[in-house]
Amino acid sequence: MTLPRNLFLVAAGAVGGILFILSCGDDSPVDVDAAAVCDCPAAEAPITADRLEIIDSQVTIPANGSATEAGGCELPAILLHGGCLLLGANPDVSLQQGGPDVDQTNIYNCFWNNAGPTPTTGIIRAVCLNPAD
């Protein structure tokens, strides 16, 4: 008794699913004489090498201290990526945090800590996308 009932439920579900899929299709007739209207926004220009710019900002990380510095792109350029670099090896300097600014979309922030007695030079690198001409 349960096998015929289960087969009926499976068949009813399959028919219902097929009807649902067919009812959601767009098979309405199209007027071939009417011109299509494009309401799409203008496309972004291709990203080419001449639109990319790398901007390095040199900063001094003081001895026995920390430095929170920012570097970035000049508006209207868009910050694509950034990084925090050290000039030379210094085991006393550690990068605590680096990343894009939460308030300004074209700025990259770096926070270093220097536990040593020697000031060190750091670089904030920003990769910028300039607007198309």
PyMOL commands that place a pseudoatom at each C-alpha (Angstrom):
pseudoatom trace, name=CA, resn=MET, resi=1, chain=A, elem=C, hetatm=0, pos=[0.000, 0.000, 0.000]
pseudoatom trace, name=CA, resn=THR, resi=2, chain=A, elem=C, hetatm=0, pos=[2.855, 2.409, 0.714]
pseudoatom trace, name=CA, resn=LEU, resi=3, chain=A, elem=C, hetatm=0, pos=[4.659, 1.721, -2.576]
pseudoatom trace, name=CA, resn=PRO, resi=4, chain=A, elem=C, hetatm=0, pos=[1.773, 2.999, -4.796]
pseudoatom trace, name=CA, resn=ARG, resi=5, chain=A, elem=C, hetatm=0, pos=[1.381, 6.024, -2.528]
pseudoatom trace, name=CA, resn=ASN, resi=6, chain=A, elem=C, hetatm=0, pos=[5.107, 6.812, -2.699]
pseudoatom trace, name=CA, resn=LEU, resi=7, chain=A, elem=C, hetatm=0, pos=[5.102, 6.427, -6.494]
pseudoatom trace, name=CA, resn=PHE, resi=8, chain=A, elem=C, hetatm=0, pos=[2.121, 8.773, -6.718]
pseudoatom trace, name=CA, resn=LEU, resi=9, chain=A, elem=C, hetatm=0, pos=[3.883, 11.390, -4.561]
pseudoatom trace, name=CA, resn=VAL, resi=10, chain=A, elem=C, hetatm=0, pos=[7.096, 11.166, -6.623]
pseudoatom trace, name=CA, resn=ALA, resi=11, chain=A, elem=C, hetatm=0, pos=[5.136, 11.469, -9.892]
pseudoatom trace, name=CA, resn=ALA, resi=12, chain=A, elem=C, hetatm=0, pos=[3.097, 14.401, -8.558]
pseudoatom trace, name=CA, resn=GLY, resi=13, chain=A, elem=C, hetatm=0, pos=[6.265, 16.163, -7.421]
pseudoatom trace, name=CA, resn=ALA, resi=14, chain=A, elem=C, hetatm=0, pos=[7.956, 15.627, -10.789]
pseudoatom trace, name=CA, resn=VAL, resi=15, chain=A, elem=C, hetatm=0, pos=[4.932, 16.956, -12.698]
pseudoatom trace, name=CA, resn=GLY, resi=16, chain=A, elem=C, hetatm=0, pos=[4.679, 19.944, -10.348]
pseudoatom trace, name=CA, resn=GLY, resi=17, chain=A, elem=C, hetatm=0, pos=[8.390, 20.711, -10.772]
pseudoatom trace, name=CA, resn=ILE, resi=18, chain=A, elem=C, hetatm=0, pos=[8.170, 20.522, -14.559]
pseudoatom trace, name=CA, resn=LEU, resi=19, chain=A, elem=C, hetatm=0, pos=[5.121, 22.806, -14.603]
pseudoatom trace, name=CA, resn=PHE, resi=20, chain=A, elem=C, hetatm=0, pos=[6.871, 25.289, -12.304]
pseudoatom trace, name=CA, resn=ILE, resi=21, chain=A, elem=C, hetatm=0, pos=[9.967, 25.426, -14.515]
pseudoatom trace, name=CA, resn=LEU, resi=22, chain=A, elem=C, hetatm=0, pos=[7.919, 25.844, -17.679]
pseudoatom trace, name=CA, resn=SER, resi=23, chain=A, elem=C, hetatm=0, pos=[5.782, 28.583, -16.154]
pseudoatom trace, name=CA, resn=CYS, resi=24, chain=A, elem=C, hetatm=0, pos=[8.889, 30.622, -15.250]
pseudoatom trace, name=CA, resn=GLY, resi=25, chain=A, elem=C, hetatm=0, pos=[10.231, 30.674, -18.806]
pseudoatom trace, name=CA, resn=ASP, resi=26, chain=A, elem=C, hetatm=0, pos=[10.013, 33.777, -20.997]
pseudoatom trace, name=CA, resn=ASP, resi=27, chain=A, elem=C, hetatm=0, pos=[8.459, 32.515, -24.198]
pseudoatom trace, name=CA, resn=SER, resi=28, chain=A, elem=C, hetatm=0, pos=[6.477, 35.662, -24.914]
pseudoatom trace, name=CA, resn=PRO, resi=29, chain=A, elem=C, hetatm=0, pos=[6.419, 36.737, -28.542]
pseudoatom trace, name=CA, resn=VAL, resi=30, chain=A, elem=C, hetatm=0, pos=[8.912, 39.455, -29.447]
pseudoatom trace, name=CA, resn=ASP, resi=31, chain=A, elem=C, hetatm=0, pos=[8.169, 42.331, -31.800]
pseudoatom trace, name=CA, resn=VAL, resi=32, chain=A, elem=C, hetatm=0, pos=[10.957, 42.022, -34.372]
pseudoatom trace, name=CA, resn=ASP, resi=33, chain=A, elem=C, hetatm=0, pos=[10.302, 45.520, -35.730]
pseudoatom trace, name=CA, resn=ALA, resi=34, chain=A, elem=C, hetatm=0, pos=[10.962, 47.224, -32.380]
pseudoatom trace, name=CA, resn=ALA, resi=35, chain=A, elem=C, hetatm=0, pos=[14.552, 48.319, -31.764]
pseudoatom trace, name=CA, resn=ALA, resi=36, chain=A, elem=C, hetatm=0, pos=[16.143, 47.170, -28.548]
pseudoatom trace, name=CA, resn=VAL, resi=37, chain=A, elem=C, hetatm=0, pos=[16.730, 49.904, -26.004]
pseudoatom trace, name=CA, resn=CYS, resi=38, chain=A, elem=C, hetatm=0, pos=[20.025, 49.820, -24.156]
pseudoatom trace, name=CA, resn=ASP, resi=39, chain=A, elem=C, hetatm=0, pos=[19.741, 51.172, -20.638]
pseudoatom trace, name=CA, resn=CYS, resi=40, chain=A, elem=C, hetatm=0, pos=[23.084, 49.795, -19.466]
pseudoatom trace, name=CA, resn=PRO, resi=41, chain=A, elem=C, hetatm=0, pos=[25.626, 52.103, -17.863]
pseudoatom trace, name=CA, resn=ALA, resi=42, chain=A, elem=C, hetatm=0, pos=[28.744, 52.952, -19.830]
pseudoatom trace, name=CA, resn=ALA, resi=43, chain=A, elem=C, hetatm=0, pos=[31.395, 50.266, -19.514]
pseudoatom trace, name=CA, resn=GLU, resi=44, chain=A, elem=C, hetatm=0, pos=[34.643, 50.871, -17.648]
pseudoatom trace, name=CA, resn=ALA, resi=45, chain=A, elem=C, hetatm=0, pos=[37.610, 51.386, -19.924]
pseudoatom trace, name=CA, resn=PRO, resi=46, chain=A, elem=C, hetatm=0, pos=[40.041, 48.457, -20.086]
pseudoatom trace, name=CA, resn=ILE, resi=47, chain=A, elem=C, hetatm=0, pos=[42.754, 48.328, -17.442]
pseudoatom trace, name=CA, resn=THR, resi=48, chain=A, elem=C, hetatm=0, pos=[46.022, 48.929, -19.232]
pseudoatom trace, name=CA, resn=ALA, resi=49, chain=A, elem=C, hetatm=0, pos=[49.570, 49.330, -17.937]
pseudoatom trace, name=CA, resn=ASP, resi=50, chain=A, elem=C, hetatm=0, pos=[49.539, 53.087, -18.504]
pseudoatom trace, name=CA, resn=ARG, resi=51, chain=A, elem=C, hetatm=0, pos=[46.602, 53.450, -16.072]
pseudoatom trace, name=CA, resn=LEU, resi=52, chain=A, elem=C, hetatm=0, pos=[48.463, 51.688, -13.236]
pseudoatom trace, name=CA, resn=GLU, resi=53, chain=A, elem=C, hetatm=0, pos=[50.804, 53.647, -11.001]
pseudoatom trace, name=CA, resn=ILE, resi=54, chain=A, elem=C, hetatm=0, pos=[52.945, 52.574, -8.054]
pseudoatom trace, name=CA, resn=ILE, resi=55, chain=A, elem=C, hetatm=0, pos=[53.468, 55.250, -5.415]
pseudoatom trace, name=CA, resn=ASP, resi=56, chain=A, elem=C, hetatm=0, pos=[56.082, 54.720, -2.688]
pseudoatom trace, name=CA, resn=SER, resi=57, chain=A, elem=C, hetatm=0, pos=[56.094, 56.865, 0.453]
pseudoatom trace, name=CA, resn=GLN, resi=58, chain=A, elem=C, hetatm=0, pos=[59.238, 56.695, 2.576]
pseudoatom trace, name=CA, resn=VAL, resi=59, chain=A, elem=C, hetatm=0, pos=[58.814, 56.914, 6.369]
pseudoatom trace, name=CA, resn=THR, resi=60, chain=A, elem=C, hetatm=0, pos=[61.138, 56.783, 9.369]
pseudoatom trace, name=CA, resn=ILE, resi=61, chain=A, elem=C, hetatm=0, pos=[60.358, 54.302, 12.124]
pseudoatom trace, name=CA, resn=PRO, resi=62, chain=A, elem=C, hetatm=0, pos=[61.864, 55.797, 15.298]
pseudoatom trace, name=CA, resn=ALA, resi=63, chain=A, elem=C, hetatm=0, pos=[64.148, 53.881, 17.654]
pseudoatom trace, name=CA, resn=ASN, resi=64, chain=A, elem=C, hetatm=0, pos=[62.380, 52.298, 20.627]
pseudoatom trace, name=CA, resn=GLY, resi=65, chain=A, elem=C, hetatm=0, pos=[59.006, 53.406, 19.327]
pseudoatom trace, name=CA, resn=SER, resi=66, chain=A, elem=C, hetatm=0, pos=[56.261, 52.858, 16.841]
pseudoatom trace, name=CA, resn=ALA, resi=67, chain=A, elem=C, hetatm=0, pos=[55.071, 54.534, 13.680]
pseudoatom trace, name=CA, resn=THR, resi=68, chain=A, elem=C, hetatm=0, pos=[51.632, 54.696, 12.161]
pseudoatom trace, name=CA, resn=GLU, resi=69, chain=A, elem=C, hetatm=0, pos=[51.966, 56.074, 8.663]
pseudoatom trace, name=CA, resn=ALA, resi=70, chain=A, elem=C, hetatm=0, pos=[49.746, 56.385, 5.619]
pseudoatom trace, name=CA, resn=GLY, resi=71, chain=A, elem=C, hetatm=0, pos=[50.446, 56.541, 1.917]
pseudoatom trace, name=CA, resn=GLY, resi=72, chain=A, elem=C, hetatm=0, pos=[48.258, 56.247, -1.089]
pseudoatom trace, name=CA, resn=CYS, resi=73, chain=A, elem=C, hetatm=0, pos=[46.838, 57.478, -4.337]
pseudoatom trace, name=CA, resn=GLU, resi=74, chain=A, elem=C, hetatm=0, pos=[45.876, 60.972, -5.345]
pseudoatom trace, name=CA, resn=LEU, resi=75, chain=A, elem=C, hetatm=0, pos=[42.182, 61.335, -6.109]
pseudoatom trace, name=CA, resn=PRO, resi=76, chain=A, elem=C, hetatm=0, pos=[40.488, 60.426, -8.410]
pseudoatom trace, name=CA, resn=ALA, resi=77, chain=A, elem=C, hetatm=0, pos=[42.743, 57.354, -8.601]
pseudoatom trace, name=CA, resn=ILE, resi=78, chain=A, elem=C, hetatm=0, pos=[41.561, 54.165, -6.892]
pseudoatom trace, name=CA, resn=LEU, resi=79, chain=A, elem=C, hetatm=0, pos=[43.750, 52.158, -4.519]
pseudoatom trace, name=CA, resn=LEU, resi=80, chain=A, elem=C, hetatm=0, pos=[43.956, 48.588, -5.831]
pseudoatom trace, name=CA, resn=HIS, resi=81, chain=A, elem=C, hetatm=0, pos=[46.516, 47.205, -3.408]
pseudoatom trace, name=CA, resn=GLY, resi=82, chain=A, elem=C, hetatm=0, pos=[49.226, 48.266, -1.013]
pseudoatom trace, name=CA, resn=GLY, resi=83, chain=A, elem=C, hetatm=0, pos=[52.069, 47.035, 1.109]
pseudoatom trace, name=CA, resn=CYS, resi=84, chain=A, elem=C, hetatm=0, pos=[54.454, 47.863, 3.943]
pseudoatom trace, name=CA, resn=LEU, resi=85, chain=A, elem=C, hetatm=0, pos=[58.163, 47.311, 3.264]
pseudoatom trace, name=CA, resn=LEU, resi=86, chain=A, elem=C, hetatm=0, pos=[61.394, 47.748, 5.220]
pseudoatom trace, name=CA, resn=LEU, resi=87, chain=A, elem=C, hetatm=0, pos=[64.612, 49.011, 3.672]
pseudoatom trace, name=CA, resn=GLY, resi=88, chain=A, elem=C, hetatm=0, pos=[67.229, 46.583, 4.884]
pseudoatom trace, name=CA, resn=ALA, resi=89, chain=A, elem=C, hetatm=0, pos=[66.964, 43.829, 7.450]
pseudoatom trace, name=CA, resn=ASN, resi=90, chain=A, elem=C, hetatm=0, pos=[66.265, 44.845, 11.032]
pseudoatom trace, name=CA, resn=PRO, resi=91, chain=A, elem=C, hetatm=0, pos=[65.121, 42.081, 13.406]
pseudoatom trace, name=CA, resn=ASP, resi=92, chain=A, elem=C, hetatm=0, pos=[63.976, 44.689, 15.949]
pseudoatom trace, name=CA, resn=VAL, resi=93, chain=A, elem=C, hetatm=0, pos=[61.282, 46.075, 13.639]
pseudoatom trace, name=CA, resn=SER, resi=94, chain=A, elem=C, hetatm=0, pos=[57.967, 44.286, 13.212]
pseudoatom trace, name=CA, resn=LEU, resi=95, chain=A, elem=C, hetatm=0, pos=[54.956, 45.152, 11.141]
pseudoatom trace, name=CA, resn=GLN, resi=96, chain=A, elem=C, hetatm=0, pos=[51.971, 45.162, 13.471]
pseudoatom trace, name=CA, resn=GLN, resi=97, chain=A, elem=C, hetatm=0, pos=[49.267, 45.932, 10.952]
pseudoatom trace, name=CA, resn=GLY, resi=98, chain=A, elem=C, hetatm=0, pos=[48.859, 47.034, 7.354]
pseudoatom trace, name=CA, resn=GLY, resi=99, chain=A, elem=C, hetatm=0, pos=[45.821, 47.571, 5.203]
pseudoatom trace, name=CA, resn=PRO, resi=100, chain=A, elem=C, hetatm=0, pos=[43.544, 50.013, 3.405]
pseudoatom trace, name=CA, resn=ASP, resi=101, chain=A, elem=C, hetatm=0, pos=[42.092, 52.862, 5.402]
pseudoatom trace, name=CA, resn=VAL, resi=102, chain=A, elem=C, hetatm=0, pos=[38.497, 52.253, 6.463]
pseudoatom trace, name=CA, resn=ASP, resi=103, chain=A, elem=C, hetatm=0, pos=[37.468, 55.887, 5.937]
pseudoatom trace, name=CA, resn=GLN, resi=104, chain=A, elem=C, hetatm=0, pos=[39.451, 56.923, 2.855]
pseudoatom trace, name=CA, resn=THR, resi=105, chain=A, elem=C, hetatm=0, pos=[39.377, 54.535, -0.087]
pseudoatom trace, name=CA, resn=ASN, resi=106, chain=A, elem=C, hetatm=0, pos=[42.638, 55.780, -1.635]
pseudoatom trace, name=CA, resn=ILE, resi=107, chain=A, elem=C, hetatm=0, pos=[44.894, 55.447, 1.465]
pseudoatom trace, name=CA, resn=TYR, resi=108, chain=A, elem=C, hetatm=0, pos=[46.993, 52.504, 2.723]
pseudoatom trace, name=CA, resn=ASN, resi=109, chain=A, elem=C, hetatm=0, pos=[48.075, 52.423, 6.398]
pseudoatom trace, name=CA, resn=CYS, resi=110, chain=A, elem=C, hetatm=0, pos=[51.099, 50.745, 7.996]
pseudoatom trace, name=CA, resn=PHE, resi=111, chain=A, elem=C, hetatm=0, pos=[51.802, 50.365, 11.732]
pseudoatom trace, name=CA, resn=TRP, resi=112, chain=A, elem=C, hetatm=0, pos=[55.348, 49.336, 12.700]
pseudoatom trace, name=CA, resn=ASN, resi=113, chain=A, elem=C, hetatm=0, pos=[56.948, 48.702, 16.077]
pseudoatom trace, name=CA, resn=ASN, resi=114, chain=A, elem=C, hetatm=0, pos=[60.705, 49.231, 16.572]
pseudoatom trace, name=CA, resn=ALA, resi=115, chain=A, elem=C, hetatm=0, pos=[62.132, 47.636, 19.720]
pseudoatom trace, name=CA, resn=GLY, resi=116, chain=A, elem=C, hetatm=0, pos=[65.724, 48.453, 18.796]
pseudoatom trace, name=CA, resn=PRO, resi=117, chain=A, elem=C, hetatm=0, pos=[68.022, 51.423, 19.347]
pseudoatom trace, name=CA, resn=THR, resi=118, chain=A, elem=C, hetatm=0, pos=[68.320, 52.319, 15.643]
pseudoatom trace, name=CA, resn=PRO, resi=119, chain=A, elem=C, hetatm=0, pos=[65.754, 54.214, 13.533]
pseudoatom trace, name=CA, resn=THR, resi=120, chain=A, elem=C, hetatm=0, pos=[64.733, 52.320, 10.426]
pseudoatom trace, name=CA, resn=THR, resi=121, chain=A, elem=C, hetatm=0, pos=[63.324, 53.373, 7.083]
pseudoatom trace, name=CA, resn=GLY, resi=122, chain=A, elem=C, hetatm=0, pos=[60.066, 51.903, 5.848]
pseudoatom trace, name=CA, resn=ILE, resi=123, chain=A, elem=C, hetatm=0, pos=[58.127, 52.264, 2.621]
pseudoatom trace, name=CA, resn=ILE, resi=124, chain=A, elem=C, hetatm=0, pos=[54.381, 52.364, 2.122]
pseudoatom trace, name=CA, resn=ARG, resi=125, chain=A, elem=C, hetatm=0, pos=[53.604, 51.143, -1.393]
pseudoatom trace, name=CA, resn=ALA, resi=126, chain=A, elem=C, hetatm=0, pos=[50.292, 51.908, -3.070]
pseudoatom trace, name=CA, resn=VAL, resi=127, chain=A, elem=C, hetatm=0, pos=[49.196, 50.423, -6.398]
pseudoatom trace, name=CA, resn=CYS, resi=128, chain=A, elem=C, hetatm=0, pos=[46.759, 52.888, -7.960]
pseudoatom trace, name=CA, resn=LEU, resi=129, chain=A, elem=C, hetatm=0, pos=[44.367, 52.758, -10.901]
pseudoatom trace, name=CA, resn=ASN, resi=130, chain=A, elem=C, hetatm=0, pos=[44.110, 56.127, -12.614]
pseudoatom trace, name=CA, resn=PRO, resi=131, chain=A, elem=C, hetatm=0, pos=[40.930, 57.081, -14.480]
pseudoatom trace, name=CA, resn=ALA, resi=132, chain=A, elem=C, hetatm=0, pos=[40.809, 56.521, -18.227]
pseudoatom trace, name=CA, resn=ASP, resi=133, chain=A, elem=C, hetatm=0, pos=[41.474, 59.495, -20.461]
for i in range(1, 133): cmd.bond("trace and resi %d" % i, "trace and resi %d" % (i + 1))
show_as sticks, trace
zoom trace
